[in-house]
Amino acid sequence: MYVPTAFNPVSGGNVLHPYSGGNTIKFILFRVYNRYGNLVFEGHDLINGWDGRVNGALQDVGTYVWTLEYTTSGGKRKKGSGTSVLFH
């Protein structure tokens, strides 16, 4: 699984979401937190990601922390975390 280190939701409608790299995923939980530790996004699929907004308001430029939990088609459970920069 891969999550981009930066994204621009204003340019071309980019969203932040994990990429499976061709692996078949049975379950996914993707969460994004702001610098205060507040949850700003939670998703359960690989298509719909975070558009950089909370309640319709574009969030500040900066670094956001994400966590990822998923289960492969073979039943292996995996976890990961990292950061991505929102810019516009």
PyMOL commands that place a pseudoatom at each C-alpha (Angstrom):
pseudoatom trace, name=CA, resn=MET, resi=1, chain=A, elem=C, hetatm=0, pos=[0.000, 0.000, 0.000]
pseudoatom trace, name=CA, resn=TYR, resi=2, chain=A, elem=C, hetatm=0, pos=[1.125, 3.515, -0.799]
pseudoatom trace, name=CA, resn=VAL, resi=3, chain=A, elem=C, hetatm=0, pos=[-0.158, 6.899, 0.413]
pseudoatom trace, name=CA, resn=PRO, resi=4, chain=A, elem=C, hetatm=0, pos=[1.163, 10.037, -1.318]
pseudoatom trace, name=CA, resn=THR, resi=5, chain=A, elem=C, hetatm=0, pos=[3.356, 12.365, 0.731]
pseudoatom trace, name=CA, resn=ALA, resi=6, chain=A, elem=C, hetatm=0, pos=[1.615, 15.470, -0.674]
pseudoatom trace, name=CA, resn=PHE, resi=7, chain=A, elem=C, hetatm=0, pos=[-1.603, 16.403, -2.454]
pseudoatom trace, name=CA, resn=ASN, resi=8, chain=A, elem=C, hetatm=0, pos=[-3.380, 19.473, -3.813]
pseudoatom trace, name=CA, resn=PRO, resi=9, chain=A, elem=C, hetatm=0, pos=[-7.186, 19.207, -3.587]
pseudoatom trace, name=CA, resn=VAL, resi=10, chain=A, elem=C, hetatm=0, pos=[-7.682, 22.523, -5.404]
pseudoatom trace, name=CA, resn=SER, resi=11, chain=A, elem=C, hetatm=0, pos=[-5.791, 21.531, -8.548]
pseudoatom trace, name=CA, resn=GLY, resi=12, chain=A, elem=C, hetatm=0, pos=[-7.670, 18.913, -10.533]
pseudoatom trace, name=CA, resn=GLY, resi=13, chain=A, elem=C, hetatm=0, pos=[-9.748, 17.680, -7.610]
pseudoatom trace, name=CA, resn=ASN, resi=14, chain=A, elem=C, hetatm=0, pos=[-6.999, 15.522, -6.118]
pseudoatom trace, name=CA, resn=VAL, resi=15, chain=A, elem=C, hetatm=0, pos=[-7.890, 13.556, -3.006]
pseudoatom trace, name=CA, resn=LEU, resi=16, chain=A, elem=C, hetatm=0, pos=[-5.695, 11.805, -0.473]
pseudoatom trace, name=CA, resn=HIS, resi=17, chain=A, elem=C, hetatm=0, pos=[-6.188, 8.051, -0.414]
pseudoatom trace, name=CA, resn=PRO, resi=18, chain=A, elem=C, hetatm=0, pos=[-4.126, 4.862, -0.284]
pseudoatom trace, name=CA, resn=TYR, resi=19, chain=A, elem=C, hetatm=0, pos=[-3.167, 2.969, -3.426]
pseudoatom trace, name=CA, resn=SER, resi=20, chain=A, elem=C, hetatm=0, pos=[-3.192, -0.814, -3.340]
pseudoatom trace, name=CA, resn=GLY, resi=21, chain=A, elem=C, hetatm=0, pos=[-0.364, -1.383, -5.810]
pseudoatom trace, name=CA, resn=GLY, resi=22, chain=A, elem=C, hetatm=0, pos=[-2.400, -4.069, -7.523]
pseudoatom trace, name=CA, resn=ASN, resi=23, chain=A, elem=C, hetatm=0, pos=[-3.131, -6.018, -4.338]
pseudoatom trace, name=CA, resn=THR, resi=24, chain=A, elem=C, hetatm=0, pos=[-6.683, -7.131, -3.655]
pseudoatom trace, name=CA, resn=ILE, resi=25, chain=A, elem=C, hetatm=0, pos=[-7.901, -5.601, -0.406]
pseudoatom trace, name=CA, resn=LYS, resi=26, chain=A, elem=C, hetatm=0, pos=[-10.817, -7.044, 1.566]
pseudoatom trace, name=CA, resn=PHE, resi=27, chain=A, elem=C, hetatm=0, pos=[-11.024, -4.402, 4.310]
pseudoatom trace, name=CA, resn=ILE, resi=28, chain=A, elem=C, hetatm=0, pos=[-9.553, -0.934, 4.714]
pseudoatom trace, name=CA, resn=LEU, resi=29, chain=A, elem=C, hetatm=0, pos=[-9.722, 1.787, 7.340]
pseudoatom trace, name=CA, resn=PHE, resi=30, chain=A, elem=C, hetatm=0, pos=[-7.992, 5.040, 6.397]
pseudoatom trace, name=CA, resn=ARG, resi=31, chain=A, elem=C, hetatm=0, pos=[-7.973, 7.954, 8.857]
pseudoatom trace, name=CA, resn=VAL, resi=32, chain=A, elem=C, hetatm=0, pos=[-6.507, 11.444, 8.574]
pseudoatom trace, name=CA, resn=TYR, resi=33, chain=A, elem=C, hetatm=0, pos=[-5.779, 13.728, 11.545]
pseudoatom trace, name=CA, resn=ASN, resi=34, chain=A, elem=C, hetatm=0, pos=[-4.870, 17.406, 11.728]
pseudoatom trace, name=CA, resn=ARG, resi=35, chain=A, elem=C, hetatm=0, pos=[-1.952, 18.823, 13.719]
pseudoatom trace, name=CA, resn=TYR, resi=36, chain=A, elem=C, hetatm=0, pos=[-4.123, 18.986, 16.845]
pseudoatom trace, name=CA, resn=GLY, resi=37, chain=A, elem=C, hetatm=0, pos=[-4.903, 15.271, 16.665]
pseudoatom trace, name=CA, resn=ASN, resi=38, chain=A, elem=C, hetatm=0, pos=[-8.506, 15.798, 15.538]
pseudoatom trace, name=CA, resn=LEU, resi=39, chain=A, elem=C, hetatm=0, pos=[-9.926, 13.264, 13.103]
pseudoatom trace, name=CA, resn=VAL, resi=40, chain=A, elem=C, hetatm=0, pos=[-10.698, 15.083, 9.839]
pseudoatom trace, name=CA, resn=PHE, resi=41, chain=A, elem=C, hetatm=0, pos=[-11.452, 12.080, 7.607]
pseudoatom trace, name=CA, resn=GLU, resi=42, chain=A, elem=C, hetatm=0, pos=[-12.303, 8.396, 7.832]
pseudoatom trace, name=CA, resn=GLY, resi=43, chain=A, elem=C, hetatm=0, pos=[-12.709, 6.194, 4.783]
pseudoatom trace, name=CA, resn=HIS, resi=44, chain=A, elem=C, hetatm=0, pos=[-13.345, 2.522, 4.102]
pseudoatom trace, name=CA, resn=ASP, resi=45, chain=A, elem=C, hetatm=0, pos=[-12.468, 2.167, 0.421]
pseudoatom trace, name=CA, resn=LEU, resi=46, chain=A, elem=C, hetatm=0, pos=[-9.670, 2.859, -2.043]
pseudoatom trace, name=CA, resn=ILE, resi=47, chain=A, elem=C, hetatm=0, pos=[-11.665, 5.138, -4.325]
pseudoatom trace, name=CA, resn=ASN, resi=48, chain=A, elem=C, hetatm=0, pos=[-13.077, 7.900, -2.144]
pseudoatom trace, name=CA, resn=GLY, resi=49, chain=A, elem=C, hetatm=0, pos=[-10.397, 9.809, -0.295]
pseudoatom trace, name=CA, resn=TRP, resi=50, chain=A, elem=C, hetatm=0, pos=[-10.068, 12.996, 1.690]
pseudoatom trace, name=CA, resn=ASP, resi=51, chain=A, elem=C, hetatm=0, pos=[-10.667, 16.114, -0.394]
pseudoatom trace, name=CA, resn=GLY, resi=52, chain=A, elem=C, hetatm=0, pos=[-8.890, 18.424, 2.058]
pseudoatom trace, name=CA, resn=ARG, resi=53, chain=A, elem=C, hetatm=0, pos=[-12.164, 19.717, 3.493]
pseudoatom trace, name=CA, resn=VAL, resi=54, chain=A, elem=C, hetatm=0, pos=[-13.967, 19.462, 6.809]
pseudoatom trace, name=CA, resn=ASN, resi=55, chain=A, elem=C, hetatm=0, pos=[-17.670, 20.352, 6.773]
pseudoatom trace, name=CA, resn=GLY, resi=56, chain=A, elem=C, hetatm=0, pos=[-17.139, 21.897, 3.331]
pseudoatom trace, name=CA, resn=ALA, resi=57, chain=A, elem=C, hetatm=0, pos=[-14.284, 24.184, 4.421]
pseudoatom trace, name=CA, resn=LEU, resi=58, chain=A, elem=C, hetatm=0, pos=[-10.880, 23.749, 2.784]
pseudoatom trace, name=CA, resn=GLN, resi=59, chain=A, elem=C, hetatm=0, pos=[-8.332, 23.059, 5.490]
pseudoatom trace, name=CA, resn=ASP, resi=60, chain=A, elem=C, hetatm=0, pos=[-5.066, 24.890, 6.098]
pseudoatom trace, name=CA, resn=VAL, resi=61, chain=A, elem=C, hetatm=0, pos=[-1.907, 24.083, 4.221]
pseudoatom trace, name=CA, resn=GLY, resi=62, chain=A, elem=C, hetatm=0, pos=[0.232, 21.817, 6.359]
pseudoatom trace, name=CA, resn=THR, resi=63, chain=A, elem=C, hetatm=0, pos=[1.148, 18.312, 7.397]
pseudoatom trace, name=CA, resn=TYR, resi=64, chain=A, elem=C, hetatm=0, pos=[-1.566, 15.796, 8.251]
pseudoatom trace, name=CA, resn=VAL, resi=65, chain=A, elem=C, hetatm=0, pos=[-1.056, 12.431, 9.928]
pseudoatom trace, name=CA, resn=TRP, resi=66, chain=A, elem=C, hetatm=0, pos=[-2.739, 9.345, 8.525]
pseudoatom trace, name=CA, resn=THR, resi=67, chain=A, elem=C, hetatm=0, pos=[-3.233, 5.807, 9.780]
pseudoatom trace, name=CA, resn=LEU, resi=68, chain=A, elem=C, hetatm=0, pos=[-4.089, 2.801, 7.680]
pseudoatom trace, name=CA, resn=GLU, resi=69, chain=A, elem=C, hetatm=0, pos=[-5.380, -0.642, 8.587]
pseudoatom trace, name=CA, resn=TYR, resi=70, chain=A, elem=C, hetatm=0, pos=[-6.215, -3.218, 5.964]
pseudoatom trace, name=CA, resn=THR, resi=71, chain=A, elem=C, hetatm=0, pos=[-6.718, -6.903, 5.297]
pseudoatom trace, name=CA, resn=THR, resi=72, chain=A, elem=C, hetatm=0, pos=[-5.426, -8.529, 2.121]
pseudoatom trace, name=CA, resn=SER, resi=73, chain=A, elem=C, hetatm=0, pos=[-7.390, -11.056, 0.105]
pseudoatom trace, name=CA, resn=GLY, resi=74, chain=A, elem=C, hetatm=0, pos=[-5.132, -13.704, 1.688]
pseudoatom trace, name=CA, resn=GLY, resi=75, chain=A, elem=C, hetatm=0, pos=[-6.322, -12.691, 5.166]
pseudoatom trace, name=CA, resn=LYS, resi=76, chain=A, elem=C, hetatm=0, pos=[-3.171, -10.878, 6.308]
pseudoatom trace, name=CA, resn=ARG, resi=77, chain=A, elem=C, hetatm=0, pos=[-3.860, -7.872, 8.532]
pseudoatom trace, name=CA, resn=LYS, resi=78, chain=A, elem=C, hetatm=0, pos=[-1.531, -4.924, 8.165]
pseudoatom trace, name=CA, resn=LYS, resi=79, chain=A, elem=C, hetatm=0, pos=[-1.166, -1.458, 9.687]
pseudoatom trace, name=CA, resn=GLY, resi=80, chain=A, elem=C, hetatm=0, pos=[0.734, 1.643, 8.727]
pseudoatom trace, name=CA, resn=SER, resi=81, chain=A, elem=C, hetatm=0, pos=[0.965, 5.346, 9.396]
pseudoatom trace, name=CA, resn=GLY, resi=82, chain=A, elem=C, hetatm=0, pos=[2.655, 8.404, 7.978]
pseudoatom trace, name=CA, resn=THR, resi=83, chain=A, elem=C, hetatm=0, pos=[2.243, 12.026, 7.013]
pseudoatom trace, name=CA, resn=SER, resi=84, chain=A, elem=C, hetatm=0, pos=[1.064, 13.875, 3.917]
pseudoatom trace, name=CA, resn=VAL, resi=85, chain=A, elem=C, hetatm=0, pos=[1.246, 17.575, 3.123]
pseudoatom trace, name=CA, resn=LEU, resi=86, chain=A, elem=C, hetatm=0, pos=[-1.849, 19.413, 1.934]
pseudoatom trace, name=CA, resn=PHE, resi=87, chain=A, elem=C, hetatm=0, pos=[-0.991, 22.372, -0.305]
pseudoatom trace, name=CA, resn=HIS, resi=88, chain=A, elem=C, hetatm=0, pos=[-2.925, 24.746, -2.560]
for i in range(1, 88): cmd.bond("trace and resi %d" % i, "trace and resi %d" % (i + 1))
show_as sticks, trace
zoom trace
